[in-house]
Amino acid sequence: MDKILIFGDSIAQGYWDDEFGGWAERLKIFCMKNDEDVTVHNHGYSGDTSEELLKRLEFERKNGRLEDKDVAIIFAIGMNDSGFIHSEDSLQVNQEKFKKNIDKIIQSVKKLQIKYFFVGINNVIDSMTDPVPWHLDISYKNENIKKYNKIIKLICEENNINFIDIFNLLNRSDFYNDDGVHPNPKGHQKIFEIVKESLIKNKII
């Protein structure tokens, strides 16, 4: 049976989609209904940066969970890396370190006979996220997100990796209440649709 593994942050985890649990869970439901030979495993964790994702990826690799040749991996990371920490006057993971982390992520799976994808970072509503209401020391801004999204896109182009761009996909009505970062069910549905189409195009599902 083929597996799709999804590694990411709280948006991949499905925060604030109280209908179906996020775009990854919507993909899981779609596969259960339409392709019984494919199972979806969501490894999204709230707060993860590329640093934490690398550690979890290495753990999965050492435990033999990435050795299956009939598997696809979807990475959806970068939002937390781009967060500006006011008390430290710096981004959570600077751009140079972020680039190195994305390169390491690619190198860690490149030798495996699998297909993999990167989902870009969604836009935010700046007026709601500077700072974010749940953590007044952190701000997420589109000007920073664009830079991190571009890093992922360029690295994917250099390595001939599928990049699913979702920046500017969401509008104000696609976010949870006054959150401005996490999509609501409508927003997660939009992300699911574009991810699904890319997987169909590449004959994953």
Summary of the structure (lengths in Angstrom):
residues: 205
radius of gyration: 16.2
end to end distance: 12.0
largest distance: 48.8
contacts: 690
relative contact order: 0.18
helix: 41%
strand: 19%
